[in-house]
Amino acid sequence: MERIYKFIVLHGSPKGDVSVTMQFVRFLQFRFKEHSFEVINISSNIKSIENGGIESIIDRMNKADGIIWAYPVYHFVVPAQYVRFIELLYDNRDKLDLQNKYATALSTSIHFYDNLAEDYIRDISADLGLQYVRGFLAAKNDLLIESKQTNLTKFFKRFTHHIDQNWTVENLAIKAEIPAKIKFPMHFDGTQRVLTDKKFLLITDATEENNNLFNMVKYCTQKMSSNLKVVNLNHINVNGGCRGCLRCGARGDCVINDELRSIIEGDLISADGIIIATTIKTRYISSLMKTLWDRSFLHGHIPIYNNKSILYLCSGSYTPFIKNEFEARINVFGGNLIGVIHDNVSCDQLLKQLNSSIENLIYSTERSIEVPRNFLGVAGHKIFRDYVYLAKSVFRAGHEYFKKTNYYDFPQTSWITKIKVAILMLKLKYRPIDQKFQSKINDGMIREIKKVVDKMSA
Ligand SMILES: Cc1cc2nc3c(=O)[nH]c(=O)nc-3n(C[C@H](O)[C@H](O)[C@H](O)COP(=O)(O)O)c2cc1C
């Protein structure tokens, strides 16, 4: 007979009880009445958790048999408030007693980079000593489908079975290396760049405590003295994280009125070249930097980095998850990622890379260099395209933009293509035509593009 367990559900939606994710949690509560589920609304109560509430949560986590990370995917990962909570857990690691307890994830999303969010939670779990069992990454409407309900039920049964059987779980987390403090030169002694009329923006969360990042930022400001606007998120008024109210969907404005909003609405859009200088804290960017990304949701799904070159600087343990997140974020929104400079290398290497990357940023920005999107951006665009089309009543601003800019590039809407394909399919039913077609597939594939190149030699 299976045992009875006490689960702690760390619920991450800023919407509290009125969230999609919470409905999935309630589903589990009703399906598995034999177990107890204590739900803690993390993101909607982050202020009180910061002000001492963390202690009692840690106490309850320590006493539980299993931890459920239940969160919505927000801007490629989890909401900034949830990241803040994880920072608090790290700050209180000496009080945590989670060694070999089981944990899993229950996420809701539109399947846009829900894998990245899970990678983060998996790595966090490993750092906290938990045995992480692969999560259930639901689409937000999955509960409407009976077969998906069955899947969720089976998934959770298997999770409890892990605890019953004391199964050892594969550990996919990459070990995080903590970089040594590098002795970065405090004074810039290279060539200063006189910038053209292009606008450059540097956004950072650097503090003097994080010496490496602070000095990298200083290096940039000294090298790029003119036309570089520096915004330190620690020095502006930030009135909380995104609340997920979706009020921005209609007109692209945010209900939170603070300085961060004007940076996102103004500087982020008008800049031609951008440097993001971020601290890596809990295997990810800081919750402050994540607040910037979540709040940039006011621009919805439009490619705000089109024609912009972007350079990342970061300090902390740099892992493949972080690289993937940076690349996906810039690629999806149409930007040209110059590179990621991090301090997991020697001081000499870092200086050379930094200097060259700033040159590259200036060069690329002055020439508006655009690069093709790779899979991350192309796939992301298709998800956005389909989603905004179906949810256009909510995302009216995005819908208008997508219509105007041919972002709705559904292949099946071209009648000419449809007719051509239908005629060809009919012809191919006739065996001799099919045989000829098969023998000329490769020639056919290059027929039109070859003409473009042939013309050049004419
Ligand atoms: C600010 C914001 C950012 C979002 N970012 C993503 C995302 O990156 N990927 C995704 O698949 N869904 C994203 N979504 C959609 C939510 O993950 C999805 O609607 C989820 O079910 C909401 O759950 P909740 O009601 O529990 O907050 C985002 C929604 C909001 C409001």
The ligand as an SDF file (V2000), in Angstrom:
LIG
                    3D

 31 33  0  0  0  0  0  0  0  0999 V2000
    4.5110   38.4350  -18.2590 C   0  0  0  0  0  0  0  0  0  0  0  0
    4.1980   37.1140  -18.8830 C   0  0  0  0  0  0  0  0  0  0  0  0
    5.2040   36.4240  -19.5010 C   0  0  0  0  0  0  0  0  0  0  0  0
    4.9410   35.1770  -20.0620 C   0  0  0  0  0  0  0  0  0  0  0  0
    5.9670   34.5200  -20.6490 N   0  0  0  0  0  0  0  0  0  0  0  0
    5.7600   33.2840  -21.1580 C   0  0  0  0  0  0  0  0  0  0  0  0
    6.8390   32.5560  -21.7390 C   0  0  0  0  0  0  0  0  0  0  0  0
    7.9790   33.0030  -21.8050 O   0  0  0  0  0  0  0  0  0  0  0  0
    6.5730   31.3110  -22.2040 N   0  0  0  0  0  0  0  0  0  0  0  0
    5.3190   30.7700  -22.1750 C   0  0  0  0  0  0  0  0  0  0  0  0
    5.1530   29.6510  -22.6390 O   0  0  0  0  0  0  0  0  0  0  0  0
    4.2850   31.4470  -21.6350 N   0  0  0  0  0  0  0  0  0  0  0  0
    4.4770   32.6760  -21.1140 C   0  0  0  0  0  0  0  0  0  0  0  0
    3.4440   33.3650  -20.5520 N   0  0  0  0  0  0  0  0  0  0  0  0
    2.1160   32.7130  -20.4820 C   0  0  0  0  0  0  0  0  0  0  0  0
    1.9260   32.0730  -19.1350 C   0  0  0  0  0  0  0  0  0  0  0  0
    2.9710   31.1940  -18.8100 O   0  0  0  0  0  0  0  0  0  0  0  0
    0.6580   31.2430  -19.0990 C   0  0  0  0  0  0  0  0  0  0  0  0
   -0.4300   32.0020  -19.5020 O   0  0  0  0  0  0  0  0  0  0  0  0
    0.4280   30.6540  -17.7340 C   0  0  0  0  0  0  0  0  0  0  0  0
   -0.4840   29.6050  -17.8070 O   0  0  0  0  0  0  0  0  0  0  0  0
   -0.0810   31.6820  -16.7560 C   0  0  0  0  0  0  0  0  0  0  0  0
   -0.2470   31.0460  -15.5160 O   0  0  0  0  0  0  0  0  0  0  0  0
   -0.7880   31.7570  -14.2280 P   0  0  0  0  0  0  0  0  0  0  0  0
   -2.1990   32.1690  -14.5020 O   0  0  0  0  0  0  0  0  0  0  0  0
   -0.6900   30.6650  -13.2180 O   0  0  0  0  0  0  0  0  0  0  0  0
    0.0860   32.9170  -13.9120 O   0  0  0  0  0  0  0  0  0  0  0  0
    3.6500   34.6140  -20.0080 C   0  0  0  0  0  0  0  0  0  0  0  0
    2.6230   35.3390  -19.3980 C   0  0  0  0  0  0  0  0  0  0  0  0
    2.8930   36.5680  -18.8430 C   0  0  0  0  0  0  0  0  0  0  0  0
    1.7970   37.3290  -18.1860 C   0  0  0  0  0  0  0  0  0  0  0  0
  1  2  1  0
  2  3  1  0
  2 30  2  0
  3  4  2  0
  4  5  1  0
  4 28  1  0
  5  6  2  0
  6  7  1  0
  6 13  1  0
  7  8  2  0
  7  9  1  0
  9 10  1  0
 10 11  2  0
 10 12  1  0
 12 13  2  0
 13 14  1  0
 14 15  1  0
 14 28  1  0
 15 16  1  0
 16 17  1  0
 16 18  1  0
 18 19  1  0
 18 20  1  0
 20 21  1  0
 20 22  1  0
 22 23  1  0
 23 24  1  0
 24 25  2  0
 24 26  1  0
 24 27  1  0
 28 29  2  0
 29 30  1  0
 30 31  1  0
M  END
$$$$
